[in-house]
Amino acid sequence: MCLILFAYKTNPEWPLIVASNRDEAYSRPTQEAHFWADAPKVLAGRDLEMGGTWMGMDLEGRFAALTNFREGFPQPNAPKSRGELVQRYLMGHTKPEPYLDAIKAERHLYAGYSCLMGDVHQLYFHSNRCDEIFAIEPGVHGLSNAFLDTPWPKVTSGQAQLTQLLSNPLELDLEALFKMLQDTKTFQDAMLPQTGIPMDRERALSAKFIAMDERYGTRSSTVIMVHRSGQVQYAERGFAPWGRLFHTSEFLFQLNPSRP
């Protein structure tokens, strides 16, 4: 996943709103969002190559998401898959801060990542490229393939768009959030980060929604809206090369938290 925009404790009706795009090679086998047979409380997509996931939620309100940390220089092969970090959190019962403390101790076993873990009451950020764990303050935030709120153009423009939607409750719904995620606009070279990859690829990857060729692009868009009542709207749209929509799924459920 390469873009996560989220509003955390900024709206009294919707304490958590997440809008995200997962960018990946089209050849990588993936299962769309579903409740897992081996963990029926977990709702998430699944990477069928390594068995983990990039983002999901459970029926108690636990939420986790992960992005790769973009490093243009060659990296040694990591012994563990980053997707298992999200999977283990969602399938377990450990609170987010001690869980992150535990994975921090084995951060060298994974390629570069940044992650969000928590629930509607507490949300944390951690990256093995800075080793910090910190509680996220209420606000509109963005995460791409760097640190939280790193001002890449698609992050800052997405934060502005999400803030605008929040200012007009009549426009705030699943469709509006998906429309925001479908933005294919790229940005001028002078605005782009320098992450060590060629500039033409940096430019192509600067869009929120990537549809640049038949090999790599935005594979899915996911929107999660958690209402103050505990009702959750969870929707996913899957895409084939060149941004062709090929599946949609929506889930509506009530959280049953294990604690107040």
Helices and strands as residue ranges (DSSP letters): E 3-8, E 16-25, E 30-36, E 39-47, E 55-58, E 63-68, H 83-91, H 96-104, G 107-109, E 113-118, E 123-127, E 133-135, E 139-143, H 153-166, G 169-171, H 174-181, G 189-191, H 199-204, E 216-226, E 231-240, G 241-243, E 244-254
